[in-house]
């Protein structure tokens, strides 16, 4: 074949085409080959690409391993001779082709080959070439790598056990000497101890039976069993390998260690038959006659009683159950709660199951007694209304009985928290002031008012308003109907002026007393009362009915038109000539003129 290193320039190749080729050359490439390939590669001689890749020398190793897959596997797994090479070199470094059909391109001899680089390094007698020749393991016409590595393949003829001990010869024999024995019985599933060490192999391995040799005592010692099988076949429970006649049996190492008074009981008391294995280990089998509970508490006596004394109780309700005993429950007798079959009937843990007869609420407060009562004393209340509810008790509510508010089913019916729900009967306002009693009343005392009209409203109470009854002003629904703040709204019935002086009562009256006058006509109006105007009745001038404010004319003629003898010829300004003291008196210095 033509390696990539042998390719020539095109010009030189053309010149060589005219040179006479050897007789074996069939084409140009075979003509340029340095020589024929070996016999094994002859069928690929025409296809150079099978072993060479143009312009890529490094690819040659991969192409070699594509055919020699076993070599590739050794290299990848670092096994075999090729896999253990310290430096992976090119295949052609050791196996150079193109040297002719008969050339041996793997010139390895027994002297040059290092067997340590194989999967089976030669050790012991195998390393002595005088004793063991290569052909002893490497058969003719077989690859060296196919030589077996297990002992039995070569030494089957030497097996005196005839296969009864299997084919793992190395478990007992060494590679130094076939007759050298290195078997350690302690590394098997059955270690030799005491008297067993002295027993010859045939004592247990009869007829060279090693693989299925029994390991139980009874198989070998059946003839020594004085119990004739009545005590079972587990001899090791009583006997040991030190002496067959001495019994080192320790009952405490059995399923039933002897504790307390059991240590003094004779064996025959429990082991009624020769077969020890049939002896019961449960208490009830022996102590049924001592059971004062008559089976109601089950048959697990050890749950409560101890071996030291039958009357000693070891059961701790706090540790051994999910219901710890507290308060009065500690001194309560078991039968008070456990009335049925202890392990068959489930003992209830809710309070009501035992205390239903003590429930003075007759079930109205539900069955969760523990929310209010404690185990220390049934009458001692644990429930704190301020802490455990959203409705803290204040004032008189703290001393009120529960039934006063909780009249229905406590946890079924929603107890109202508004005042009117309980105090509707106490509402002297008959609902006119709404149902929000807390706006005026307090929990300390129903008659004590919390509401401050001056602070809580935009209408402070002054004078006689402070002592007036609420109903005098609030005649309708307090929070639905808007209460008017105008005086006339409440005092309309007391208006002796019949609305001739308007409806702004506060202009004349004050809140200290309705009959007290604060009104001063001289200072609060633009019409001063002097002369003959003094002492006149209000109605003398204010003759008409008024809607709101007083709106009267201040001109003289408004009132004195009937007294005008001039019939209006002197105008409407009477005060120019006349005085208010006396109508007929004419002001001095007044010029009389006739107006148009």
C-alpha positions, 0 to 999 in steps of 0.5 A: 500500500502507499503511505501518505509519506510516499506521495510524490509531486505531480511532475515526478509522478508523470515522469515515473509513469514511463518507467518500467514497473515491476511485474507485480504492479497492476496500477500506478499506486501499486507501482509506487508502493515500497513493497508488497504487504503481508499475506494477511493484508493482501486482499486490501492491497489494491485499496490504499485508503483502507490503511492510509489517509492522504495528508494525515499520518495521524489517522493511520492508527485509527484505521488500523484499530478499525480492523483490529477491534480487539486491540482498540478495546485493550487500548481504551480499557488499558488492558492486555499488552497494548493497553499497558504500554506506557506511551501509545505509539503509532502502530507502524513503529512496531508493525511495519508492512510492505515487506513482502507476503511472508514477512512477520511484522510482529517479531515478538519472541518468548525472550522479548515478550514481557508477560507482566504487560498482560492480564495474567502476570506470571507468578510462582511456578508459572514464572519458571519457564523450565517447568511451564512452557508457553505452549502449556497454556497457549494452544496452537492455532489459537491467539495468545489473547484467547488463553484462559486465565482461570486455574481450572481450565489448565488444572482440571486434570489435577483436581482430586476433588472431581469438581465437588469443590467447584472450579475456584482452585485459587481459594485453596491452592497457590501458584507456588506449589499445587500441593501447598494448601492455604485454605482458612476455614474462618473465612467461610460462613462457618468458623471453627472454634474450640473442639471443632478445630480438632475434628478432622475434615472428614468428620464433617465433609464426608465423601469429599462433600464440601459445597453443601456441608450442613452448618447446623449442630443437629446434622452432626450431633443428632446421635448425641441428642439425649432429648430425642428431638423433643427440645428441638434441633437448635442445640446451640441454644443450650450447648456450645463447642467447648463441651457437649455435656456442659450447658452454658444456657443463659435464659437472659439471652433467650427471648424471655429473660428471667427478671424479678420473681421469674428468676426463682421459678422452677423450669417445669413451672413454665416448661410443662412439656419436654419441648422447651420451644413450646413454652409460652412467653406471654404473662397471661398464659401463666397469670390468667388466674390472677387477673382481677380484671377478668380479661377486660384490660386485655392479656398484656399484663406486662403493660401495667405489672412488673416481675418484681411484684404482681401488685406493683404497677409500672404503667405511667399514663403520662408516658405510655399513653397519649392522654397525660393525667392532670389534677384530679385525674391523677387520683381517679380510679382506672375503672372510672374511665375504662369501663369496657374492653380496654384494647377493644373499646376505644376509651374516649378522651373528651371531657363530656364523655365522663362529665356529661352528668356534671354539665349544668349548661345542659349541652348548650355550651357544646361538649368542649368542657376543657375550654372553660374548666380545668382538671384541678377543680371542675368549678375553677374556670380556666376561660378568660373572656378578655383573652380568649374572645374578641369581646372583653368584659368591662364594668357590670359585664364582668359579674354578669352570668354567662347564661345572660348573654349566651342563651342559645347553643354557644358554638352553633348560634352566633352570640351577638356582641351589640348592646341592643341585643341584650338591652333592648328591654332597657331602652327607654328611647324605644328605638328612637335613638338607634341601637348603638347604645355604647355611644351614650351608655357605659358598661359600668352603669347603664344610667351613667352617660358616656355621651358628651353633647358638647364634645361629640356633636357640632351643637354644644348644650348651653344654658337651659339646653343642658338640663333639657331631656334628649327627647325634647329635641330628638323626637324622631329616629336619632341617626336617621332623621336629621335633628334641626339646630334652629331655635324656632324648630323646638320653640315654635309653640312658644312664639307669642309673636306669631311669627311677626318678629321672624323665626330667628329667636336668638336675636332677642332671646337667650338660652339661659332663660326664654324670658330674658331679653338680650336685645337692644334696639338702639345698638343692634339696629339702625333705628334708635328708639328715642322720644315717643318711640320709647315704650312703644309695643313692638307690634306698633311698628312690626305689624306684618308677619315675617318669614325669618328676619325682621325686615321693617322700613325705618322711614317715618312715613311707613308708620305715620302716613295717616298722621301726615296732614300735608298729604305728602306735599312735604315729602316722606322725610318727616324727621326734617321737621318733626321730633320723635318726642312729640309729633306736633313739635316743629324743630327749631330753625326748620325752613318751611318749604313746599315741595313738589 
